[in-house]
Amino acid sequence: MSALELIRATARLGGREVLKGVDISVAEGELVAVVGHNGAGKSSAIRALAGLLPLTSGEARLGGTELAALSLRERAARAAYLPQERHIAWNLPAVEIAALGAPFLSGAEAIATARAALAEVEAGRLADRGVADMSGGERARVLLARALAAGANALLADEPIAGLDPETQLLVLERLRARATAGQAVLISLHDLTLTARYADRVIVLDNGQVVADGPPLDALKPHRMVQVFGLEARWIDSPDGPLLSASRYSPEAGSGVR
């Protein structure tokens, strides 16, 4: 049974159809990355699973149950959500922000869970510092800790490494990979295709609101699809740390040997 599932999901946003019969499933213990150009529907798919974007047709399911049939508490127990937006309105200590991810625990238990989550993302030293006094990368770690503190069966993360320095990008993906290995279902949206291939079990490629590929990273991101979806002439290079992408902008005028 899938922990996260969109079934023939269609949705509109601002008068535009942003999802067009999308099928997505993520099992417990699996890290799935959604990729595509800007506006392809990645955030819309994640927001639909989080219950933040109503579907015009199809279904969103958490743990096999349709989202609409679940109470807000049941949704929170089944899926944690890490949005793109990192704005925090109040200058609260990091530990209190992270503890918001565990609203069903007692105060002391929530704080203890928050401190453990901060340590997991190597931000324990920030626990008592106000989030307004942090860099953007430090706040990103705090917000990831909040999502990890939830202890939900599934985790939805919308562009969790956007705008982060390379070391923090790797830290975030390592922690999400570890959570999947420990049994959570993890669905993330990414733009970095090299990191996608390194960390994801499976890649879903969205184009104009539709799924055009779903499979192991190098199958989903074959050279011909890189041309069609991303406008890149690309090839994969083996390395000890995983596949590396060598790419340039595709020029139809120049011709291409890509198949």
LOBA-154761 format. One record per atom (N, C-alpha, C): residue in one letter; x, y, z. Coordinates in steps of 0.001 Angstrom, whole numbers, padded with zeros to 6 digits, always signed. Atoms other than C-alpha are relative to their C-alpha. Last residue first. Layout:
! residues N
AXYZ/...
***
This chain:
! residues 259
R+001146+000876+000314/R+018411+009532-028889/R-000778-000274+001280/V+000710+000581-001150/V+020876+012404-028732/V-001159-000844-000474/G-000044+001447+000119/G+023034+012893-031846/G-000741-000680+001108/S-000376+000764-001193/S+022042+016503-032068/S+000019-001477-000321/G+000213+001436+000144/G+021530+019247-034626/G+000478-000722+001247/A-001291+000685+000048/A+023128+022689-034466/A-000160-001500-000240/E-000714-000415+001213/E+019884+024449-035374/E+001307-000759-000174/P+000511+000744+001159/P+017968+022455-032762/P+000764+000328-001278/S+000195-000931+001130/S+020233+023875-030032/S-000494-000797-001192/Y+000221+000651+001284/Y+020049+022038-026722/Y-000278+001044-001069/R+001297-000321+000601/R+021534+023894-023795/R-000103-000636-001375/S-000025-001331+000596/S+024499+022059-022345/S-001377+000263-000582/A+001103-000517+000814/A+024771+019087-020053/A+000319+001370-000574/S-000691-000951+000874/S+027140+016740-018222/S-001029+000507-000996/L+000634-000448+001232/L+025240+015090-015392/L+000896+000998-000723/L-000139-001439+000191/L+027138+013136-012761/L-000597+000364-001352/P-000020-000576+001348/P+026133+009637-011636/P+000111+001524+000020/G+001269+000103+000687/G+027125+008468-008154/G+000062+000677-001348/D+001065-000517-000850/D+029828+009266-005633/D-001373-000106-000640/P+000088+000755-001260/P+032485+007027-007253/P-001153+000455+000900/S-001017-000470-000942/S+031675+008583-010654/S-000141-000799+001286/D-000174+000737-001249/D+029805+007457-013762/D+001084+000653+000854/I-001365+000462-000182/I+028976+010116-016345/I+000094-000721+001334/W-000349+000356-001371/W+025443+010772-017559/W+001397-000601+000028/R-000403+001394-000163/R+024775+012575-020822/R+000420-000201+001444/A-000621+000461-001242/A+022968+015744-021723/A+000425-001453-000097/E-000717+001103+000615/E+021688+017969-024501/E+000920-000540+001073/L-001419+000242-000255/L+019275+020033-022472/L+000510-001149-000859/G-000746-000741+001004/G+015915+021575-023355/G+001495-000125+000170/F-000846-001033-000593/F+014467+020378-020050/F+000755+000847-001025/V+000587-000650-001173/V+011486+018295-021116/V+000815+001201+000465/Q+001422-000290+000132/Q+012188+017101-024669/Q-000541+000846+001143/V+000246-000944+001087/V+015979+017337-024603/V-001459+000441+000004/M-000642-001244-000427/M+016345+015720-021186/M-000167+001078-001066/R+000972-000710-000828/R+013818+013132-022340/R+000588+001317+000518/H+001046-000556+000865/H+016075+012095-025216/H-001036+000783+000807/P-000386-001175+000800/P+019047+011807-022851/P-001116+000582-000861/K-000762+000392+001185/K+017293+009464-020374/K+000312+001227-000864/L-000743-001153+000513/L+016155+010985-017096/L+000915-000399-001151/A+000916-001137+000133/A+013425+008524-016097/A+000671+001192-000669/D+001033+000364+000975/D+015688+005543-016793/D-000942+001181-000246/L-000602-000072+001329/L+018692+007133-015095/L-000935-000492-001097/P-000480-001295+000488/P+016654+007949-011990/P+000521+000010-001430/P-001320-000249-000575/P+014714+004681-011599/P+000620+001235-000647/G-000842+001173-000083/G+011164+005107-012900/G+001300+000289+000708/D+000037+000445-001390/D+008334+007478-013709/D+000828-001280+000072/A-000912+001104-000316/A+008287+009487-016922/A-000097-000297+001485/V-000551+000501+001268/V+005944+011910-018727/V+001025-001108+000228/V-001136+000897-000225/V+003656+012708-015785/V+000464-000539-001347/Q+000209+001419+000273/Q+001452+015649-016749/Q+001256-000794+000318/G+001032+000582-000844/G+001098+019218-015490/G-000268-001464-000206/N+001303-000621+000278/N+002995+020825-018369/N-001131-000703+000748/D-000112-000973+001083/D+005867+018379-017966/D-001396+000517-000307/L+001229-000691+000371/L+006373+016315-014831/L+000291+000996-001108/V-000209-001201+000805/V+009184+013789-014440/V-001363+000570-000387/I+001199-000295+000781/I+008830+011300-011589/I+000248+001320-000722/V+000187-001371+000464/V+012117+009924-010289/V-001276+000076-000828/R+000821-000088+001204/R+012627+006780-008206/R-000208+001468-000336/D+000261+001367+000445/D+014997+005673-005485/D-000706+000018-001351/A+001368+000504+000154/A+016258+009237-005207/A-000020-001479-000371/Y+000716+000291-001237/Y+019619+010271-003719/Y-001366-000673-000175/R-000808+000586-001072/R+022254+010331-006451/R-000858-000496+001156/A-000440+001347+000381/A+019999+010813-009472/A+000766-000683+001124/T+001179+000855+000146/T+018237+013759-007838/T+000417-001431-000295/L+000351+000411-001357/L+021589+015208-006793/L-001253-000870+000003/T-001077+000866-000487/T+022682+015226-010433/T-000313-000499+001403/L+000213+001352+000509/L+019284+016547-011525/L+001100-000964+000410/D-001335+000512+000270/D+019379+019640-009330/D-000103-001467-000407/H-000459-000484+001297/H+015851+021039-009682/H+001363-000565-000364/L-001383-000446+000153/L+014141+019122-006896/L+000215+000573-001387/S-000205-000601+001318/S+010688+018275-005563/S+001404+000578-000041/I-000617-001311+000054/I+010475+015843-002664/I-000005+000509-001437/L+000202-000569+001328/L+008373+012841-001688/L+000551+001410+000001/V-000481-001371+000189/V+009488+010751+001293/V-000205+000408-001456/A+000191-000274+001421/A+007720+007629+002582/A+000344+001469-000209/Q+000944-001026+000419/Q+009212+006910+005992/Q-000144-000004-001520/G+001377+000438+000182/G+010786+003543+006752/G-001011+001063-000371/A+000577+000425-001278/A+014257+004082+008220/A-001480-000350-000109/T-000606+001289-000326/T+015769+004164+004714/T-000579-000558+001298/A+000601+001002+000883/A+013331+006942+003860/A+000536-001390+000318/R+001377+000203-000448/R+014408+008925+006923/R-000718-001034-000879/A-000025+000826-001205/A+018068+008378+006032/A-001409-000270+000512/R-000320+001365+000427/R+017497+009691+002499/R-000020-000951+001202/L+001221+000512+000612/L+015809+012776+003955/L+000190-001434-000483/R+000981+000234-001067/R+018772+013298+006262/R-001311-000542-000560/E-000422+001156-000798/E+021296+012807+003459/E-001022-000315+001080/L+000336+001207+000750/L+019310+015164+001225/L+000443-001258+000717/V+001455+000153+000072/V+019382+017929+003836/V-000369-001297-000721/L+000512+000351-001326/L+023082+017453+004583/L-001497-000277-000057/L-000309+001408-000228/L+023983+017429+000883/L-000518-000465+001359/Q+000806+000805+000915/Q+022176+020704+000305/Q+000224-001492+000234/T+001320+000127-000616/T+023794+022111+003441/T-000950-000771-000911/E-000103+000908-001152/E+027270+021387+002063/E-001364-000216+000644/P-000144+001415+000379/P+026401+022879-001341/P+000060-000963+001179/D-001365+000254+000431/D+025036+026183+000040/D+000187-001500-000235/L-000924+000402-001061/L+021258+026485+000159/L+001401-000196-000554/G-000670-001139-000623/G+019050+028519-002179/G+000988-000351+001085/A-000097-001229+000791/A+016699+025641-002984/A+000698+001098+000800/I-001399-000447+000059/I+017534+022495-000995/I+000164+001291-000794/P-000634-000179-001317/P+014048+021616+000308/P+001442+000485-000064/E-001288-000643+000272/E+012320+022238-003039/E+000796+000249+001291/D+000043-000754+001252/D+008894+021204-001696/D+001283+000809-000159/A-000942-001125-000066/A+009256+018521+000975/A+000077+000665-001368/L+000077-000734+001257/L+006464+016028+001719/L+000909+001214+000104/L-000539-001352-000048/L+007158+013521+004510/L-000019+000587-001405/A-000471-000518+001278/A+005293+010303+005202/A+000463+001432+000170/N-000359+001121+000864/N+004561+008113+008219/N+000619+000457-001316/A+001083+000510+000843/A+004652+011153+010484/A+000489-001169-000850/G+000056+001456-000117/G+007247+011624+013230/G-001095-000632-000825/A+001384+000471+000069/A+006379+015321+013403/A-000097-001507+000164/A+000538+000190-001348/A+009864+016224+014620/A-001413-000567-000017/L-000471+001286-000512/L+011230+015680+011108/L-000597-000310+001373/A+000663+001063+000751/A+009077+018503+009727/A+000411-001377+000516/R+001431-000020-000338/R+010173+020897+012485/R-000743-001117-000724/A+000143+000653-001306/A+013803+019831+011993/A-001463-000031+000431/L-000096+001435+000258/L+013475+020762+008316/L-000150-000769+001311/L+001285+000407+000564/L+012242+024164+009426/L-000001-001471-000397/V+001008-000020-001067/V+015243+024606+011715/V-001349-000489-000531/R-000233+001169-000860/R+017664+023525+008987/R-001058-000082+001100/A+000402+001188+000757/A+016148+026013+006538/A+000196-001264+000837/R+001458+000132-000130/R+016423+028728+009187/R-000496-001237-000753/E+000273+000464-001363/E+020168+028074+009343/E-001498-000162+000217/G-000341+001413-000084/G+020435+028315+005568/G-000255-000571+001376/G+001025+000777+000679/G+018562+031612+005502/G+000264-001492+000081/S-000103-000070+001456/S+020920+033058+008107/S-001126-000825-000614/M-000713+001060+000712/M+019751+033338+011683/M+000126+000331-001473/D-001428-000323-000089/D+018789+036240+013956/D+000865-001019-000731/A-000210-001231+000767/A+015119+036056+012960/A+001463+000411-000006/V-000138+000314+001419/V+015139+032422+014109/V+000203+001240-000860/G+001180-000431+000734/G+015857+033385+017709/G+000187-000191-001498/R-000152-001256+000725/R+018688+031340+019221/R-001292+000337-000732/D+000520-001100-000816/D+017994+028712+021888/D+000153+001362-000673/A+001272+000288-000672/A+018275+025619+019712/A-000587+001200+000715/L+000935-001094+000282/L+020918+026960+017343/L-001262-000067+000856/R-000550-001227-000572/R+023752+024815+018712/R-000937+001196-000174/G+000238-000026-001440/G+021641+021737+018014/G+000486+001275+000655/A+000360-001358-000389/A+021633+022555+014310/A-000277+000088+001493/E-001229-000676-000418/E+023344+019466+012917/E-000240+001478+000321/V-000378-000845+001144/V+020162+018309+011114/V+001213+000873+000334/E-000033+000833+001210/E+019719+015381+013519/E+000434+000806-001224/A-001287+000696+000004/A+020639+017638+016460/A+000149-000835-001273/L-001022-001010+000290/L+017714+019880+015578/L+001386-000634-000035/A+000090-000294+001433/A+015458+016811+015429/A+001024+001050-000408/A-000556+001146+000715/A+016633+015670+018874/A-000015+000242-001514/R-001466-000042-000188/R+016038+019143+020307/R+000664-001164-000739/A-000542-001094+000810/A+012544+019180+018795/A+001515+000072+000123/T+000027+000465+001386/T+011709+015769+020267/T+000603+001044-000922/A-001032+001039+000102/A+012795+016973+023710/A+000088-000536-001431/I-001294-000676-000033/I+010745+020159+023276/I+001137-001015-000141/A-000172-000706+001272/A+007686+018180+022183/A+001355+000697-000054/E-000308+000997+001031/E+008049+015777+025112/E+000248+000668-001352/A-001355+000501-000244/A+008264+018661+027602/A+000408-001014-001060/G-001002-001037+000185/G+005224+020404+026141/G+001424-000504+000145/S+000010-000954-001102/S+003143+017247+025822/S+001123+001011-000230/L-000774+000407-001165/L+003032+015662+022385/L-000160+001036+001106/F+000796+000950-000769/F+000257+016168+019831/F+000759-000574+001193/P+001051-000638-000806/P+001713+019387+018433/P-000782-000960+000885/A+000493+001100-000845/A+004993+017777+017291/A-001121+000495+000911/G+000223+001193+000813/G+006088+019936+014353/G-000566-001170+000770/L+001313-000133+000641/L+005581+023047+016459/L-000303-001187-000909/A+001002+000698-000810/A+008524+021776+018526/A-001408+000136-000580/A-000060+001431+000318/A+010884+022843+015720/A-001062-000780+000767/I+000495+000172+001370/I+009757+026453+016105/I-000011-001479-000362/E+001453-000164-000050/E+010164+026244+019879/E-000625-000108-001386/V+000581+001196-000603/V+013655+024766+019567/V-001523+000114+000075/A+000099+001108+000958/A+014655+027471+017103/A-000691-001212+000595/P-001176+000878+000019/P+013917+030237+019588/P-000229-001185-000931/L-000017+000990-001071/L+011019+032477+018529/L+001306-000781-000042/N-001397+000303-000327/N+011479+035592+016403/N+000070-000917+001220/W-000402-000389-001349/W+007954+035485+015036/W+001425-000429+000276/A+000495-001318-000405/A+006727+035560+011432/A+000554+000467+001341/I+000535+000279-001338/I+008811+032747+009997/I-000351+001344+000631/H+000288-001145-000853/H+009440+032942+006245/H-000592-000465+001325/R-000708+000135-001278/R+010977+029829+004751/R-000229+001190+000919/E-000102-001274-000709/E+008601+029363+001806/E+000642-000196+001364/Q-001103-000793+000553/Q+009303+026181-000140/Q+000265+001234+000845/P+000251-000838+001177/P+007022+024177+002142/P+001270+000665-000516/L-001022-001045-000036/L+007966+021248+004408/L-000173+000853-001249/Y-000166-000818+001203/Y+004917+019059+005024/Y+001038+001080+000243/A-000560-001307-000347/A+004501+016163+007456/A+000306+000744-001295/A-000942-000679+000900/A+002199+013296+006475/A+000428+001344+000566/R-000398+000818+001143/R+000194+010627+008304/R+001037+000670-000900/A-000667+001224-000459/A-000163+012088+011789/A+000545-000821-001163/A-001288-000370-000593/A-000870+015558+010396/A+000773-001224+000473/R-000911-000407+001084/R-003587+014164+008138/R+001390+000295+000553/E-000418+001216+000689/E-005190+012346+011074/E+000947+000322-001154/R-000930+000724-000876/R-005228+015560+013119/R+000523-001267-000688/L-001276-000719+000050/L-006781+017485+010237/L+001040-000693+000869/S+000015-001235-000777/S-009489+014828+010007/S+001356+000677-000121/L-000855-000077-001177/L-009289+012315+007181/L-000189+001327+000730/A+000604+000781-001080/A-012079+011491+004726/A+000796+000086+001297/A+001222-000658-000460/A-011105+014298+002319/A-000652-000728+001168/L-000316-001153-000831/L-007582+012889+002060/L-001253+000635+000597/E+000163-001254+000727/E-008762+009539+000717/E+000140+001178+000961/T+001295-000629-000263/T-007377+006706+002801/T-000087+001329-000733/G+001087+000766+000580/G-004588+004393+001596/G-001380+000588+000194/G+000128+001295-000654/G-001956+005799+003927/G-001179-000806-000478/L-001080+000146-000971/L-002591+009288+002624/L-000216-001322+000730/R+000120+000962-001094/R-004703+009509-000530/R+001243+000028+000880/A-001253-000034-000756/A-005342+012276-003068/A-000198-000906+001200/E-000088+000187-001448/E-008089+011503-005557/E+001413+000246+000498/G-001003+000927-000496/G-009231+012387-009072/G+000021-000043+001518/S+000389+001392+000227/S-011090+015486-010177/S+001139-000895+000450/T+001254-000115+000741/T-011101+019232-009468/T-000508-001381-000424/L+000059+000646+001309/L-008503+018662-006766/L-001355+000274-000649/P+001132+000892+000273/P-008119+021144-003934/P+000082-000586-001411/L+000492-000320+001340/L-004608+022505-003313/L-001134-000967-000311/L-000032-001457+000161/L-003487+022659+000325/L-000441+000451-001383/G+001347-000524-000206/G-004415+019093+001291/G-000101+001496-000164/A+000057-000613-001334/A-000763+018082+001729/A-001386+000568+000308/L-000121+001072-000995/L-001086+015685-001207/L-000043+000539+001421/A+001233+000789+000067/A-002386+018534-003368/A+000026-001133+001021/R+001040-000732-000745/R+000456+020763-002171/R-001332-000761-000035/I-000300+000128-001426/I+002989+018165-003335/I-001061+000691+000840/A+000199+001398-000392/A+001387+017871-006768/A+000238-000188+001493/S+001444+000274-000016/S+001067+021644-007117/S-000272-001432+000434/S+000546-000509-001268/S+004700+022140-006127/S-001484-000294+000109/K-000638+000690-001138/K+005831+019875-008966/K-000591+000445+001333/G+001004+000606-000874/G+003333+021095-011574/G+000567-000680+001227/A+000401+001313+000521/A+005555+021946-014566/A-001063-000679+000850/G+001385+000003+000439/G+005646+025655-013690/G-000496-001335-000518/N+000859-000878-000793/N+009433+025810-013554/N-001409+000009-000579/H-000335-001421+000094/H+010923+022833-015401/H-000925+000817+000900/G+000618-000624+001158/G+010461+019297-014175/G+000388+001457-000028/V-000800-000992+000704/V+011399+017025-011281/V-000777+000518-001204/V+000775-000537+001110/V+009546+015018-008645/V+000829+001107-000637/A-000211-001399+000367/A+011856+012977-006425/A-000874+000352-001196/V+000363-000289+001385/V+010798+009740-004719/V+000175+001497-000244/L-000176-001429+000264/L+012427+008467-001543/L-000228+000227-001485/E-000373-000433+001342/E+011034+005050-000568/E+000159+001510-000041/G-001354+000433+000272/G+010841+003287+002790/G+000544+000452-001340/E-000858-000174-001166/E+007068+003595+002951/E+001379-000576-000307/A+000131+001002-001053/A+005672+003608-000559/A+000868+000360+001192/V-001247+000133-000752/V+005246+006636-002802/V-000250-000985+001137/S+000081+000835-001199/S+002602+006854-005508/S+001376-000105+000626/I-001245+000050-000775/I+001949+009500-008145/I-000238-000940+001170/D-000096+001162-000877/D-000677+009523-010917/D+001375+000004+000663/V-001296+000428-000532/V-001471+012900-012503/V-000154-001208+000921/G+000067+001453-000097/G-004590+013357-014612/G+001272-000627+000534/K+000866+000553+001038/K-003731+016911-015614/K+000041-001521+000054/L-000153+001453-000031/L-002283+019007-012807/L-001026-000588-000946/V-001395+000237-000380/V-001742+022760-013225/V+000316-001482+000178/E-000058+001391-000429/E-004928+023608-015142/E+001450-000370+000261/R-000825+000865+000843/R-004901+027395-015263/R-000005-001423+000554/G+000622+000199+001298/G-007652+029664-013912/G+000758-000911-000932/G+000057-001256+000739/G-005483+030890-011059/G-000565-000145-001397/L-000561-001058-000830/L-004721+027332-009985/L+000017+001272-000828/R-000136-001300+000658/R-006556+024292-011314/R+000530+001013+001006/A+000183-001175-000857/A-006269+020664-010278/A+000223+001260-000822/T+000074-001213+000807/T-006485+017194-011836/T-000281+001168+000938/A+000254-001292-000651/A-005415+014018-010076/A+000047+001158-000991/R+000642-000768+001075/R-005738+010695-011897/R-000358+001410+000483/I+000609+000893+000988/I-004804+009035-008585/I-000778+000848-000999/L+000918-000765+000840/L-002394+010856-006306/L-000497-000934-001086/E+000526+000410+001296/E-000881+008657-003623/E-000890+001078-000610/L+000396-001227+000689/L+001262+008879-000532/L-000487-000381-001389/A+000216-000968-001072/A+001696+005996+001940/A-000476+001331-000551/S-000754-001249+000074/S+001236+003484-000868/S-000337+000895+001195/M+000837-001192+000000/M+000000+000000+000000/M+000876+001247+000000/
***
